[in-house]
Amino acid sequence: MAGKKTGKNPGAKQRRGLRGKGPTPKAADRPYHVAAKAKTRKSTYKPERKRSDDERSERPTSDRARPSSGRPSTGRPSASRGKRPGADRGRPEKRGSTRPRQDRAVREKSSATYVDTIAGRNTVVEALRANIPAKELIVAIGLDVDERITEILDHARVSGLTVREVTRHQVESITGMANHQGVALIVKPYAYSSQKEIFQRAKTPALFVAVDGITDPRNIGAIVRSAAAFGADGVLIPERRNASITATAWKASAGAAARLPIAQVKNLARSIEDAKEFGCFIVGLDGESTDTVDGLKIATDSLYVIVGSEGKGLSRLVREKCDVVVSIPMRQSVESLNASVAMAIALYTIEEKRRKVE
């Protein structure tokens, strides 16, 4: 309450707080200051007496191994000069450290050859039905057997295919797919032919199919299938910026990749020049051309037909090297046809024109 006396002087504490604490001690006099610690070390330091040459020669080997502090040696190598003592303390080398294992994994990954795989029960069944050349069948341990698995195992037994049982996690590691359904097929690398071999085996008039910038392996497989269906002598695929004959392409070709020679060329422009020297006319397929494949007057001559990607079409350099660029006539305006569909229509038209001449 306002009138109650507490028995204490409220101003005493304030007056004591205003009193000075005296002069500030020097840095060397403060126990926890760096200067005070240095002063203490300097006062307790005793320099080692220099020994004469005779005393050095008589010094035992065990004494020579001792540090200058006079403490007995522990057999451990001394820290390098300039390194803070105890810098490695708290980070001892652990037994069974994973660092060598990680280095070994990096080396193995850099030199590893990634295999081409097909995963999934329906996909593997269709691949084996199409006689895709395979190296090994991977089956997960404890897999539920149904009609598809039974057919897969029957195909493997008839063809002498090796069957390996692994865990489901290992199947995922091999295929890179989580939805593998417990079965995968490791496919052999495709054995490409050379362009020279394809040209030498070509009939008269020759018919070659080439692709420019097609990155979908399913389109590559469908083009190979159409080329085989309409009597082409071979397919030429650039090594760069194009899909290759993978398991997906092989499956899309429905086995035609085993019957038709396919070559990978380093430079499509150079391949076109070789085809011209062979006596071929270069025909490009492009939806923006005003000329249609129906009016192709050189259909009965040797041809080198090129199709570009669905979005970009033919590249500028390839288009410039074409003798003629044609399109597929359509009644309704759409953006473009699929590359494999356009190639199939063009090859069918060329085959019909050649039949009429025969």
C-alpha positions in Angstrom: 0.0 0.0 0.0 1.1 3.6 -0.5 1.4 4.5 3.2 3.1 1.2 4.4 6.8 1.4 5.4 9.0 -1.4 4.2 11.9 -0.7 6.6 14.4 -0.4 3.7 16.0 2.6 2.2 15.1 2.6 -1.5 17.9 5.0 -2.4 20.7 3.0 -0.8 21.0 0.5 -3.7 21.1 3.3 -6.2 23.9 5.1 -4.3 25.9 1.9 -4.1 25.5 1.4 -7.9 27.0 4.8 -8.5 30.2 4.1 -6.6 33.3 3.3 -8.8 35.0 -0.1 -8.7 38.5 1.3 -8.9 41.0 1.3 -11.7 40.9 -1.4 -14.4 43.6 -4.0 -13.8 46.2 -4.5 -16.5 45.8 -7.3 -19.0 48.6 -9.4 -17.5 46.9 -9.2 -14.1 43.6 -10.6 -15.3 43.7 -14.4 -14.7 41.6 -15.3 -17.8 43.3 -12.9 -20.2 45.6 -14.2 -23.0 48.4 -11.9 -21.8 48.2 -13.4 -18.2 48.4 -16.9 -19.6 51.4 -16.0 -21.7 53.1 -14.4 -18.6 52.5 -17.6 -16.6 54.0 -19.8 -19.3 57.0 -17.6 -19.7 57.7 -17.6 -15.9 57.5 -21.4 -15.7 59.4 -22.2 -18.8 62.9 -23.7 -18.3 65.1 -23.9 -21.3 66.9 -27.2 -21.9 70.6 -27.2 -21.3 72.7 -27.6 -24.3 74.6 -30.8 -24.5 78.1 -31.2 -25.7 79.1 -33.4 -28.6 80.3 -36.1 -26.3 77.0 -36.1 -24.4 75.0 -36.3 -27.7 77.0 -39.3 -28.8 76.4 -41.1 -25.5 72.7 -40.4 -25.6 70.8 -43.7 -26.0 68.5 -44.4 -29.0 65.4 -44.5 -26.8 66.2 -41.0 -25.6 66.6 -39.6 -29.1 63.1 -40.7 -29.9 61.7 -38.8 -27.0 60.2 -35.3 -27.6 61.8 -32.2 -26.2 59.2 -32.0 -23.4 60.8 -35.0 -21.7 57.7 -37.2 -21.8 58.1 -40.8 -22.9 57.5 -41.6 -26.5 54.2 -43.4 -27.3 55.4 -44.8 -30.6 53.1 -42.6 -32.6 54.4 -40.3 -35.3 54.7 -36.7 -34.2 52.4 -34.1 -35.7 53.7 -32.2 -38.7 55.2 -28.8 -38.1 52.7 -26.0 -38.4 49.7 -28.2 -37.6 47.7 -27.4 -34.6 48.2 -30.0 -31.9 45.1 -32.1 -31.4 43.7 -31.2 -34.8 43.0 -34.8 -35.6 41.8 -35.5 -32.1 38.2 -36.8 -32.1 38.4 -38.0 -35.7 40.2 -41.4 -35.4 40.3 -43.6 -38.4 37.4 -46.0 -38.0 37.9 -49.7 -38.6 35.9 -50.8 -41.6 35.6 -47.2 -43.0 33.3 -46.8 -45.9 35.6 -44.4 -47.8 37.5 -47.1 -49.7 34.2 -48.8 -50.5 32.8 -45.6 -51.9 36.0 -45.0 -54.0 35.7 -48.5 -55.3 32.0 -48.0 -56.1 32.9 -44.8 -58.1 35.5 -46.7 -60.0 33.1 -49.5 -60.8 30.4 -47.1 -61.9 32.8 -45.2 -64.2 33.8 -48.5 -65.9 30.3 -50.2 -65.8 28.5 -51.2 -69.0 24.8 -50.6 -68.6 22.7 -53.4 -69.9 19.4 -52.9 -71.8 16.5 -54.5 -70.0 12.8 -55.2 -70.5 10.7 -55.4 -67.4 7.1 -56.4 -66.7 5.3 -59.7 -67.3 3.4 -58.7 -70.5 6.4 -56.9 -72.0 8.8 -59.9 -71.4 6.3 -62.3 -72.9 5.9 -60.2 -76.0 9.7 -59.8 -76.3 10.3 -63.6 -76.1 7.5 -64.2 -78.6 9.3 -61.8 -81.0 12.5 -63.7 -80.5 14.4 -60.7 -79.2 18.0 -61.9 -78.6 18.4 -62.0 -74.8 21.3 -63.0 -72.5 19.5 -63.7 -69.2 16.1 -63.9 -67.6 15.8 -62.3 -64.1 13.1 -63.6 -61.8 12.4 -62.3 -58.3 12.5 -64.9 -55.4 9.0 -65.8 -54.2 7.3 -64.6 -57.3 3.6 -65.5 -57.8 3.4 -67.8 -60.8 0.6 -67.2 -63.3 0.0 -68.0 -66.9 2.4 -65.3 -68.1 5.2 -66.5 -65.9 4.7 -70.0 -67.0 4.9 -69.0 -70.6 8.0 -67.0 -69.9 9.7 -69.9 -68.2 8.7 -72.2 -71.1 10.3 -69.8 -73.6 13.5 -69.6 -71.5 13.7 -73.4 -71.3 13.2 -74.0 -75.0 15.7 -71.3 -76.1 18.2 -72.3 -73.4 18.1 -68.9 -71.8 19.8 -68.6 -68.4 17.4 -67.9 -65.5 18.7 -66.1 -62.4 16.7 -65.7 -59.2 17.4 -62.5 -57.2 15.5 -60.4 -54.6 12.9 -57.8 -55.7 15.2 -55.0 -54.7 17.9 -56.4 -57.0 15.5 -56.6 -59.9 14.7 -52.9 -59.3 18.5 -52.1 -59.2 19.0 -54.0 -62.5 16.1 -52.5 -64.4 15.9 -49.0 -62.8 12.1 -49.6 -62.6 10.0 -49.9 -59.5 7.0 -51.5 -61.3 9.0 -54.5 -62.7 6.4 -57.1 -61.6 9.3 -59.4 -60.5 10.5 -60.3 -63.9 13.0 -58.8 -66.4 14.9 -59.7 -69.5 18.4 -58.6 -70.2 18.8 -58.0 -73.9 22.0 -58.5 -76.0 23.4 -55.4 -77.7 22.2 -55.1 -81.2 24.7 -56.1 -83.9 24.7 -53.3 -86.4 25.7 -53.7 -90.0 27.9 -51.2 -91.8 26.6 -48.8 -94.5 29.0 -50.4 -97.0 27.5 -53.8 -96.4 24.0 -52.4 -96.9 24.9 -50.7 -100.1 26.6 -53.8 -101.4 23.6 -56.1 -100.7 21.0 -53.7 -102.1 18.9 -54.8 -105.0 18.1 -52.7 -108.1 16.5 -50.2 -107.8 17.7 -49.7 -104.3 15.6 -48.4 -101.4 17.2 -47.0 -98.3 15.5 -45.5 -95.2 17.2 -42.9 -93.0 16.0 -40.9 -89.9 17.0 -37.4 -88.8 16.5 -36.4 -85.2 14.1 -39.1 -84.0 14.7 -39.8 -80.3 11.8 -42.1 -79.5 13.0 -45.7 -79.8 9.4 -46.8 -80.4 9.3 -44.6 -83.6 12.6 -46.2 -84.7 11.2 -49.7 -84.2 8.0 -48.8 -86.1 10.1 -47.3 -89.0 12.2 -50.5 -89.1 9.0 -52.5 -89.3 7.6 -50.5 -92.1 10.9 -50.6 -94.0 11.0 -54.4 -93.8 7.3 -54.7 -94.8 7.8 -52.6 -98.0 11.1 -54.2 -99.2 13.7 -51.6 -98.1 17.3 -52.7 -98.3 18.3 -51.2 -94.9 17.9 -48.5 -92.4 20.5 -45.9 -91.5 20.5 -44.2 -88.1 22.9 -41.3 -87.1 24.8 -42.0 -83.9 24.1 -38.5 -82.4 20.7 -37.0 -81.5 18.9 -40.2 -82.5 17.5 -43.2 -80.7 19.3 -46.5 -81.2 18.1 -50.1 -81.5 17.3 -50.7 -77.8 14.9 -53.3 -76.4 12.1 -50.9 -76.8 12.9 -50.3 -80.4 13.3 -54.1 -81.0 9.9 -54.7 -79.5 8.2 -52.0 -81.6 9.8 -53.5 -84.7 7.9 -56.8 -84.0 11.1 -58.8 -84.9 11.8 -56.9 -88.1 15.1 -55.7 -86.7 16.4 -59.3 -87.0 15.5 -59.5 -90.7 16.6 -56.1 -91.9 20.1 -54.7 -91.8 20.5 -51.5 -89.8 23.6 -49.3 -89.7 24.7 -46.4 -87.5 26.4 -43.6 -89.4 28.5 -40.9 -87.8 27.4 -38.2 -90.1 24.1 -38.2 -91.9 25.2 -35.6 -94.4 28.1 -37.7 -95.4 25.9 -40.7 -95.7 23.7 -38.7 -98.1 26.7 -37.9 -100.3 27.7 -41.6 -100.3 24.1 -42.5 -101.4 24.3 -40.0 -104.3 27.6 -41.5 -105.4 25.8 -44.9 -105.3 23.2 -43.5 -107.7 20.3 -42.7 -105.4 17.9 -39.8 -105.4 17.5 -38.2 -102.0 13.9 -37.8 -100.9 12.9 -35.9 -97.8 9.6 -36.1 -96.0 8.3 -32.8 -94.7 4.7 -31.8 -94.0 5.2 -28.2 -95.1 6.2 -29.2 -98.7 3.7 -28.4 -101.5 4.8 -31.5 -103.4 3.1 -34.7 -102.4 4.4 -38.2 -102.4 1.7 -39.2 -105.0 3.5 -37.1 -107.6 6.9 -38.6 -107.0 8.1 -39.3 -110.5 11.4 -40.8 -109.5 9.8 -43.6 -107.4 11.1 -46.3 -109.8 14.8 -45.1 -109.4 17.1 -45.9 -106.5 15.9 -43.8 -103.5 17.3 -42.7 -100.2 14.2 -41.6 -98.1 14.7 -39.5 -95.0 12.1 -38.7 -92.3 12.7 -36.0 -89.6 11.2 -35.7 -86.2 7.5 -35.0 -85.7 8.1 -31.5 -84.2 11.2 -30.1 -85.9 11.1 -32.1 -89.2 14.3 -32.3 -91.3 17.3 -30.3 -90.2 18.5 -27.5 -92.4 21.6 -29.2 -93.8 19.7 -32.4 -94.6 16.9 -30.6 -96.3 19.3 -28.7 -98.5 20.9 -31.9 -99.6 17.6 -33.5 -100.7 16.8 -33.7 -104.4 13.1 -33.5 -103.7 11.0 -32.9 -100.5 7.5 -34.3 -100.4 4.6 -34.3 -98.0 1.7 -36.7 -97.2 -1.6 -35.3 -98.6 -4.3 -35.0 -95.9 -7.9 -33.8 -96.1 -8.1 -32.2 -92.7 -5.5 -29.8 -91.3 -3.5 -31.3 -88.5 -0.1 -30.3 -87.2 1.8 -33.3 -88.5 1.8 -37.1 -88.8 3.8 -39.3 -86.6 7.2 -39.9 -88.2 6.7 -43.7 -88.4 3.2 -43.3 -89.9 4.5 -40.8 -92.5 7.4 -43.1 -93.5 4.9 -46.1 -93.8 2.6 -44.1 -96.2 5.6 -42.9 -98.3 7.1 -46.4 -98.6 3.7 -47.9 -99.5 3.2 -45.2 -102.2 6.7 -45.9 -103.6 6.1 -49.7 -103.6 2.7 -49.2 -105.5 4.4 -47.1 -108.2 7.1 -49.7 -108.6 4.6 -52.5 -108.9 2.8 -50.7 -111.8 6.0 -50.5 -113.7 6.7 -54.2 -113.3 
